[in-house]
């Protein structure tokens, strides 16, 4: 195929380690597609890989797990896709921070007309994550009360909107008055500004001491202990990320006070079968089409400014999704 521009990580560290380079892209082999990216999703997972918290990318390597684009070539044995098709993907194989890449066909998701490329680049991790968290990890029932941390963030907004559509009462934490307004616009009935208020005290007040049925916590270190404290009897803590750092070890006997449970899900485990990937993607895209969820692009930057995208995400000053445009 020839060369293309990509963000290459040669050693872990700060955002400055993300550098634009010229790389070679092979022709697609058997069961592969050559994709020209049109929009690339940026996720907290990417920052963990860059910093070295997750040592899952062989260096030097190209980070990034999700993107949308156009099929340019197909390899031998490929069925169901052809050049010109619009696709999105979330891939266990890194490599999304590039103008072009070769992708295993089993990772490709055909995009419906109602979903734009930028929406897809924001949904293939965050949207599918929200779907899995709310319908499979803990299947939300109407009438439940929940706490969602970071309700104005990319995943947070989707969780708030979707949970409200399912009939849940939503309490969320945010870091500023601006983010509080966004969370309320998404449908959260109770918004806690965690820099000004103690979220444990506030959740207990809001629930009259009962606690919540489920906590969705993608923050990790700073919120984990408090998230356990606000669970109701038989409540579940879903820890799906660690934006503030890794969760410290704790005594398992702590769960016995209210017969609580903890789940630490990984999205790829739920997408490992093709039928499951198609079903979860279809459910997510349908939620966009019927207005259950909306995709808010909070920051859009050229591919060459990937380091700036990471700095913005890690500052917790972003709202909605962050995407790179090749």
TORKOL-4160 file (C-alpha; in steps of 0.2 Angstrom, whole numbers, padded with zeros to 4 digits, m for minus):
326
<pt num="1" X="0000" Y="0000" Z="0000"/>
<pt num="2" X="0014" Y="0012" Z="0004"/>
<pt num="3" X="0015" Y="0026" Z="0018"/>
<pt num="4" X="0003" Y="0035" Z="0029"/>
<pt num="5" X="0004" Y="0047" Z="0044"/>
<pt num="6" X="0002" Y="0040" Z="0061"/>
<pt num="7" X="0005" Y="0044" Z="0079"/>
<pt num="8" X="0019" Y="0033" Z="0086"/>
<pt num="9" X="0022" Y="0030" Z="0104"/>
<pt num="10" X="0041" Y="0024" Z="0106"/>
<pt num="11" X="0042" Y="0025" Z="0125"/>
<pt num="12" X="0029" Y="0028" Z="0139"/>
<pt num="13" X="0027" Y="0045" Z="0148"/>
<pt num="14" X="0018" Y="0061" Z="0145"/>
<pt num="15" X="0008" Y="0067" Z="0131"/>
<pt num="16" X="0024" Y="0074" Z="0122"/>
<pt num="17" X="0028" Y="0055" Z="0118"/>
<pt num="18" X="0014" Y="0055" Z="0105"/>
<pt num="19" X="0023" Y="0060" Z="0089"/>
<pt num="20" X="0017" Y="0061" Z="0071"/>
<pt num="21" X="0028" Y="0050" Z="0059"/>
<pt num="22" X="0027" Y="0042" Z="0042"/>
<pt num="23" X="0024" Y="0023" Z="0043"/>
<pt num="24" X="0021" Y="0009" Z="0031"/>
<pt num="25" X="0004" Y="0001" Z="0029"/>
<pt num="26" X="0004" Y="m0016" Z="0021"/>
<pt num="27" X="m0009" Y="m0022" Z="0008"/>
<pt num="28" X="m0024" Y="m0031" Z="0017"/>
<pt num="29" X="m0021" Y="m0050" Z="0019"/>
<pt num="30" X="m0033" Y="m0064" Z="0020"/>
<pt num="31" X="m0048" Y="m0059" Z="0031"/>
<pt num="32" X="m0042" Y="m0041" Z="0032"/>
<pt num="33" X="m0048" Y="m0023" Z="0026"/>
<pt num="34" X="m0038" Y="m0008" Z="0022"/>
<pt num="35" X="m0047" Y="0007" Z="0031"/>
<pt num="36" X="m0045" Y="0025" Z="0027"/>
<pt num="37" X="m0050" Y="0034" Z="0043"/>
<pt num="38" X="m0061" Y="0049" Z="0044"/>
<pt num="39" X="m0063" Y="0051" Z="0063"/>
<pt num="40" X="m0054" Y="0043" Z="0077"/>
<pt num="41" X="m0060" Y="0042" Z="0095"/>
<pt num="42" X="m0049" Y="0047" Z="0110"/>
<pt num="43" X="m0052" Y="0037" Z="0126"/>
<pt num="44" X="m0045" Y="0037" Z="0144"/>
<pt num="45" X="m0039" Y="0019" Z="0139"/>
<pt num="46" X="m0027" Y="0028" Z="0127"/>
<pt num="47" X="m0020" Y="0039" Z="0141"/>
<pt num="48" X="m0017" Y="0023" Z="0152"/>
<pt num="49" X="m0007" Y="0015" Z="0137"/>
<pt num="50" X="0003" Y="0031" Z="0134"/>
<pt num="51" X="0008" Y="0033" Z="0152"/>
<pt num="52" X="0013" Y="0015" Z="0155"/>
<pt num="53" X="m0001" Y="0011" Z="0167"/>
<pt num="54" X="m0007" Y="m0001" Z="0154"/>
<pt num="55" X="0007" Y="m0011" Z="0146"/>
<pt num="56" X="m0003" Y="m0018" Z="0132"/>
<pt num="57" X="0004" Y="m0009" Z="0117"/>
<pt num="58" X="0021" Y="m0016" Z="0110"/>
<pt num="59" X="0033" Y="m0002" Z="0108"/>
<pt num="60" X="0036" Y="0007" Z="0096"/>
<pt num="61" X="0017" Y="0006" Z="0092"/>
<pt num="62" X="0002" Y="0016" Z="0086"/>
<pt num="63" X="m0011" Y="0018" Z="0100"/>
<pt num="64" X="m0030" Y="0020" Z="0098"/>
<pt num="65" X="m0044" Y="0007" Z="0099"/>
<pt num="66" X="m0059" Y="0015" Z="0089"/>
<pt num="67" X="m0062" Y="0024" Z="0073"/>
<pt num="68" X="m0073" Y="0026" Z="0058"/>
<pt num="69" X="m0069" Y="0026" Z="0040"/>
<pt num="70" X="m0070" Y="0020" Z="0023"/>
<pt num="71" X="m0065" Y="0003" Z="0016"/>
<pt num="72" X="m0052" Y="0005" Z="0002"/>
<pt num="73" X="m0047" Y="m0013" Z="m0001"/>
<pt num="74" X="m0052" Y="m0030" Z="0004"/>
<pt num="75" X="m0041" Y="m0045" Z="0007"/>
<pt num="76" X="m0044" Y="m0063" Z="0000"/>
<pt num="77" X="m0059" Y="m0072" Z="0008"/>
<pt num="78" X="m0068" Y="m0056" Z="0014"/>
<pt num="79" X="m0087" Y="m0057" Z="0013"/>
<pt num="80" X="m0100" Y="m0044" Z="0018"/>
<pt num="81" X="m0089" Y="m0029" Z="0015"/>
<pt num="82" X="m0083" Y="m0020" Z="m0001"/>
<pt num="83" X="m0073" Y="m0005" Z="m0005"/>
<pt num="84" X="m0083" Y="0011" Z="m0002"/>
<pt num="85" X="m0092" Y="0004" Z="0014"/>
<pt num="86" X="m0093" Y="0015" Z="0029"/>
<pt num="87" X="m0087" Y="0006" Z="0045"/>
<pt num="88" X="m0083" Y="0009" Z="0063"/>
<pt num="89" X="m0074" Y="m0002" Z="0075"/>
<pt num="90" X="m0067" Y="m0005" Z="0092"/>
<pt num="91" X="m0052" Y="m0016" Z="0090"/>
<pt num="92" X="m0041" Y="m0026" Z="0102"/>
<pt num="93" X="m0027" Y="m0023" Z="0091"/>
<pt num="94" X="m0021" Y="m0005" Z="0093"/>
<pt num="95" X="m0017" Y="0006" Z="0078"/>
<pt num="96" X="m0032" Y="0019" Z="0076"/>
<pt num="97" X="m0021" Y="0035" Z="0078"/>
<pt num="98" X="m0017" Y="0034" Z="0059"/>
<pt num="99" X="m0023" Y="0040" Z="0042"/>
<pt num="100" X="m0025" Y="0022" Z="0036"/>
<pt num="101" X="m0023" Y="0005" Z="0044"/>
<pt num="102" X="m0026" Y="m0014" Z="0040"/>
<pt num="103" X="m0041" Y="m0021" Z="0051"/>
<pt num="104" X="m0047" Y="m0039" Z="0054"/>
<pt num="105" X="m0064" Y="m0040" Z="0046"/>
<pt num="106" X="m0071" Y="m0048" Z="0061"/>
<pt num="107" X="m0069" Y="m0031" Z="0070"/>
<pt num="108" X="m0078" Y="m0020" Z="0057"/>
<pt num="109" X="m0096" Y="m0014" Z="0061"/>
<pt num="110" X="m0106" Y="m0008" Z="0046"/>
<pt num="111" X="m0113" Y="0010" Z="0050"/>
<pt num="112" X="m0131" Y="0014" Z="0047"/>
<pt num="113" X="m0135" Y="0030" Z="0038"/>
<pt num="114" X="m0142" Y="0038" Z="0053"/>
<pt num="115" X="m0125" Y="0037" Z="0062"/>
<pt num="116" X="m0111" Y="0049" Z="0055"/>
<pt num="117" X="m0093" Y="0045" Z="0055"/>
<pt num="118" X="m0089" Y="0057" Z="0070"/>
<pt num="119" X="m0103" Y="0049" Z="0080"/>
<pt num="120" X="m0097" Y="0032" Z="0076"/>
<pt num="121" X="m0079" Y="0036" Z="0081"/>
<pt num="122" X="m0087" Y="0042" Z="0098"/>
<pt num="123" X="m0098" Y="0027" Z="0100"/>
<pt num="124" X="m0088" Y="0012" Z="0096"/>
<pt num="125" X="m0080" Y="0012" Z="0113"/>
<pt num="126" X="m0090" Y="0024" Z="0123"/>
<pt num="127" X="m0107" Y="0020" Z="0116"/>
<pt num="128" X="m0104" Y="0001" Z="0116"/>
<pt num="129" X="m0098" Y="0003" Z="0134"/>
<pt num="130" X="m0113" Y="0012" Z="0140"/>
<pt num="131" X="m0124" Y="m0002" Z="0132"/>
<pt num="132" X="m0114" Y="m0016" Z="0140"/>
<pt num="133" X="m0114" Y="m0007" Z="0157"/>
<pt num="134" X="m0133" Y="m0003" Z="0157"/>
<pt num="135" X="m0140" Y="m0019" Z="0149"/>
<pt num="136" X="m0128" Y="m0033" Z="0153"/>
<pt num="137" X="m0116" Y="m0029" Z="0167"/>
<pt num="138" X="m0130" Y="m0023" Z="0178"/>
<pt num="139" X="m0147" Y="m0024" Z="0169"/>
<pt num="140" X="m0155" Y="m0008" Z="0174"/>
<pt num="141" X="m0173" Y="m0009" Z="0179"/>
<pt num="142" X="m0186" Y="0005" Z="0180"/>
<pt num="143" X="m0187" Y="0012" Z="0198"/>
<pt num="144" X="m0169" Y="0009" Z="0202"/>
<pt num="145" X="m0158" Y="0023" Z="0209"/>
<pt num="146" X="m0140" Y="0025" Z="0203"/>
<pt num="147" X="m0125" Y="0035" Z="0205"/>
<pt num="148" X="m0115" Y="0039" Z="0189"/>
<pt num="149" X="m0098" Y="0047" Z="0192"/>
<pt num="150" X="m0092" Y="0060" Z="0179"/>
<pt num="151" X="m0109" Y="0062" Z="0172"/>
<pt num="152" X="m0104" Y="0076" Z="0160"/>
<pt num="153" X="m0090" Y="0066" Z="0152"/>
<pt num="154" X="m0091" Y="0056" Z="0136"/>
<pt num="155" X="m0097" Y="0039" Z="0143"/>
<pt num="156" X="m0106" Y="0049" Z="0158"/>
<pt num="157" X="m0118" Y="0058" Z="0146"/>
<pt num="158" X="m0123" Y="0042" Z="0137"/>
<pt num="159" X="m0125" Y="0033" Z="0154"/>
<pt num="160" X="m0136" Y="0047" Z="0161"/>
<pt num="161" X="m0147" Y="0048" Z="0145"/>
<pt num="162" X="m0149" Y="0030" Z="0143"/>
<pt num="163" X="m0152" Y="0026" Z="0161"/>
<pt num="164" X="m0166" Y="0039" Z="0162"/>
<pt num="165" X="m0174" Y="0032" Z="0147"/>
<pt num="166" X="m0174" Y="0015" Z="0156"/>
<pt num="167" X="m0184" Y="0023" Z="0170"/>
<pt num="168" X="m0170" Y="0025" Z="0183"/>
<pt num="169" X="m0167" Y="0039" Z="0195"/>
<pt num="170" X="m0150" Y="0046" Z="0191"/>
<pt num="171" X="m0138" Y="0055" Z="0203"/>
<pt num="172" X="m0122" Y="0061" Z="0196"/>
<pt num="173" X="m0106" Y="0069" Z="0201"/>
<pt num="174" X="m0097" Y="0083" Z="0191"/>
<pt num="175" X="m0083" Y="0095" Z="0193"/>
<pt num="176" X="m0090" Y="0112" Z="0189"/>
<pt num="177" X="m0106" Y="0122" Z="0188"/>
<pt num="178" X="m0104" Y="0121" Z="0169"/>
<pt num="179" X="m0103" Y="0102" Z="0169"/>
<pt num="180" X="m0118" Y="0102" Z="0181"/>
<pt num="181" X="m0128" Y="0111" Z="0168"/>
<pt num="182" X="m0123" Y="0098" Z="0155"/>
<pt num="183" X="m0128" Y="0083" Z="0167"/>
<pt num="184" X="m0145" Y="0091" Z="0170"/>
<pt num="185" X="m0148" Y="0094" Z="0152"/>
<pt num="186" X="m0144" Y="0075" Z="0149"/>
<pt num="187" X="m0158" Y="0071" Z="0162"/>
<pt num="188" X="m0149" Y="0069" Z="0179"/>
<pt num="189" X="m0162" Y="0073" Z="0193"/>
<pt num="190" X="m0148" Y="0076" Z="0206"/>
<pt num="191" X="m0131" Y="0083" Z="0202"/>
<pt num="192" X="m0117" Y="0084" Z="0215"/>
<pt num="193" X="m0102" Y="0096" Z="0212"/>
<pt num="194" X="m0089" Y="0085" Z="0220"/>
<pt num="195" X="m0076" Y="0099" Z="0223"/>
<pt num="196" X="m0089" Y="0109" Z="0233"/>
<pt num="197" X="m0099" Y="0094" Z="0241"/>
<pt num="198" X="m0095" Y="0077" Z="0249"/>
<pt num="199" X="m0104" Y="0065" Z="0237"/>
<pt num="200" X="m0106" Y="0052" Z="0250"/>
<pt num="201" X="m0115" Y="0064" Z="0262"/>
<pt num="202" X="m0126" Y="0070" Z="0247"/>
<pt num="203" X="m0131" Y="0053" Z="0241"/>
<pt num="204" X="m0136" Y="0048" Z="0258"/>
<pt num="205" X="m0146" Y="0064" Z="0260"/>
<pt num="206" X="m0154" Y="0062" Z="0243"/>
<pt num="207" X="m0159" Y="0043" Z="0246"/>
<pt num="208" X="m0164" Y="0047" Z="0264"/>
<pt num="209" X="m0150" Y="0035" Z="0270"/>
<pt num="210" X="m0155" Y="0020" Z="0259"/>
<pt num="211" X="m0141" Y="0022" Z="0247"/>
<pt num="212" X="m0141" Y="0017" Z="0228"/>
<pt num="213" X="m0144" Y="0001" Z="0219"/>
<pt num="214" X="m0129" Y="0003" Z="0208"/>
<pt num="215" X="m0114" Y="0014" Z="0206"/>
<pt num="216" X="m0105" Y="0017" Z="0189"/>
<pt num="217" X="m0088" Y="0022" Z="0193"/>
<pt num="218" X="m0075" Y="0026" Z="0179"/>
<pt num="219" X="m0065" Y="0037" Z="0190"/>
<pt num="220" X="m0056" Y="0024" Z="0201"/>
<pt num="221" X="m0044" Y="0029" Z="0215"/>
<pt num="222" X="m0053" Y="0045" Z="0221"/>
<pt num="223" X="m0070" Y="0038" Z="0221"/>
<pt num="224" X="m0070" Y="0020" Z="0224"/>
<pt num="225" X="m0071" Y="0019" Z="0243"/>
<pt num="226" X="m0085" Y="0032" Z="0244"/>
<pt num="227" X="m0094" Y="0022" Z="0230"/>
<pt num="228" X="m0094" Y="0007" Z="0241"/>
<pt num="229" X="m0101" Y="0018" Z="0256"/>
<pt num="230" X="m0116" Y="0024" Z="0246"/>
<pt num="231" X="m0122" Y="0007" Z="0240"/>
<pt num="232" X="m0139" Y="0000" Z="0247"/>
<pt num="233" X="m0141" Y="m0017" Z="0253"/>
<pt num="234" X="m0138" Y="m0029" Z="0239"/>
<pt num="235" X="m0131" Y="m0014" Z="0229"/>
<pt num="236" X="m0118" Y="m0016" Z="0215"/>
<pt num="237" X="m0102" Y="m0006" Z="0212"/>
<pt num="238" X="m0097" Y="m0007" Z="0193"/>
<pt num="239" X="m0079" Y="0000" Z="0192"/>
<pt num="240" X="m0076" Y="0002" Z="0173"/>
<pt num="241" X="m0061" Y="0014" Z="0173"/>
<pt num="242" X="m0048" Y="0023" Z="0184"/>
<pt num="243" X="m0046" Y="0040" Z="0177"/>
<pt num="244" X="m0039" Y="0046" Z="0194"/>
<pt num="245" X="m0028" Y="0031" Z="0196"/>
<pt num="246" X="m0028" Y="0013" Z="0201"/>
<pt num="247" X="m0040" Y="0007" Z="0215"/>
<pt num="248" X="m0030" Y="0002" Z="0231"/>
<pt num="249" X="m0032" Y="m0015" Z="0239"/>
<pt num="250" X="m0046" Y="m0017" Z="0251"/>
<pt num="251" X="m0053" Y="m0030" Z="0263"/>
<pt num="252" X="m0066" Y="m0041" Z="0254"/>
<pt num="253" X="m0076" Y="m0042" Z="0271"/>
<pt num="254" X="m0081" Y="m0024" Z="0268"/>
<pt num="255" X="m0094" Y="m0030" Z="0256"/>
<pt num="256" X="m0103" Y="m0041" Z="0269"/>
<pt num="257" X="m0110" Y="m0025" Z="0278"/>
<pt num="258" X="m0124" Y="m0024" Z="0265"/>
<pt num="259" X="m0121" Y="m0040" Z="0254"/>
<pt num="260" X="m0113" Y="m0029" Z="0241"/>
<pt num="261" X="m0105" Y="m0034" Z="0224"/>
<pt num="262" X="m0091" Y="m0027" Z="0214"/>
<pt num="263" X="m0089" Y="m0030" Z="0195"/>
<pt num="264" X="m0074" Y="m0024" Z="0185"/>
<pt num="265" X="m0079" Y="m0027" Z="0167"/>
<pt num="266" X="m0069" Y="m0026" Z="0151"/>
<pt num="267" X="m0078" Y="m0021" Z="0135"/>
<pt num="268" X="m0069" Y="m0034" Z="0124"/>
<pt num="269" X="m0075" Y="m0048" Z="0134"/>
<pt num="270" X="m0093" Y="m0044" Z="0130"/>
<pt num="271" X="m0088" Y="m0042" Z="0111"/>
<pt num="272" X="m0078" Y="m0058" Z="0109"/>
<pt num="273" X="m0091" Y="m0066" Z="0098"/>
<pt num="274" X="m0097" Y="m0059" Z="0082"/>
<pt num="275" X="m0115" Y="m0061" Z="0086"/>
<pt num="276" X="m0113" Y="m0052" Z="0102"/>
<pt num="277" X="m0103" Y="m0038" Z="0094"/>
<pt num="278" X="m0117" Y="m0036" Z="0081"/>
<pt num="279" X="m0131" Y="m0036" Z="0094"/>
<pt num="280" X="m0123" Y="m0023" Z="0105"/>
<pt num="281" X="m0118" Y="m0012" Z="0091"/>
<pt num="282" X="m0136" Y="m0013" Z="0084"/>
<pt num="283" X="m0143" Y="m0009" Z="0101"/>
<pt num="284" X="m0132" Y="0006" Z="0103"/>
<pt num="285" X="m0135" Y="0013" Z="0085"/>
<pt num="286" X="m0154" Y="0011" Z="0088"/>
<pt num="287" X="m0153" Y="0021" Z="0104"/>
<pt num="288" X="m0145" Y="0035" Z="0093"/>
<pt num="289" X="m0158" Y="0034" Z="0080"/>
<pt num="290" X="m0173" Y="0035" Z="0092"/>
<pt num="291" X="m0165" Y="0049" Z="0102"/>
<pt num="292" X="m0162" Y="0039" Z="0118"/>
<pt num="293" X="m0144" Y="0045" Z="0117"/>
<pt num="294" X="m0135" Y="0059" Z="0109"/>
<pt num="295" X="m0117" Y="0060" Z="0104"/>
<pt num="296" X="m0109" Y="0077" Z="0110"/>
<pt num="297" X="m0092" Y="0080" Z="0102"/>
<pt num="298" X="m0083" Y="0091" Z="0115"/>
<pt num="299" X="m0066" Y="0093" Z="0107"/>
<pt num="300" X="m0061" Y="0090" Z="0089"/>
<pt num="301" X="m0043" Y="0091" Z="0084"/>
<pt num="302" X="m0031" Y="0086" Z="0069"/>
<pt num="303" X="m0022" Y="0069" Z="0071"/>
<pt num="304" X="m0006" Y="0079" Z="0073"/>
<pt num="305" X="m0012" Y="0086" Z="0089"/>
<pt num="306" X="m0015" Y="0070" Z="0098"/>
<pt num="307" X="m0004" Y="0075" Z="0113"/>
<pt num="308" X="m0016" Y="0090" Z="0115"/>
<pt num="309" X="m0031" Y="0079" Z="0115"/>
<pt num="310" X="m0023" Y="0068" Z="0129"/>
<pt num="311" X="m0019" Y="0084" Z="0140"/>
<pt num="312" X="m0037" Y="0090" Z="0138"/>
<pt num="313" X="m0044" Y="0073" Z="0143"/>
<pt num="314" X="m0032" Y="0071" Z="0158"/>
<pt num="315" X="m0036" Y="0088" Z="0164"/>
<pt num="316" X="m0055" Y="0083" Z="0166"/>
<pt num="317" X="m0060" Y="0099" Z="0158"/>
<pt num="318" X="m0068" Y="0091" Z="0143"/>
<pt num="319" X="m0086" Y="0087" Z="0141"/>
<pt num="320" X="m0093" Y="0075" Z="0128"/>
<pt num="321" X="m0082" Y="0065" Z="0117"/>
<pt num="322" X="m0064" Y="0069" Z="0110"/>
<pt num="323" X="m0060" Y="0065" Z="0092"/>
<pt num="324" X="m0045" Y="0066" Z="0080"/>
<pt num="325" X="m0048" Y="0070" Z="0062"/>
<pt num="326" X="m0034" Y="0063" Z="0050"/>
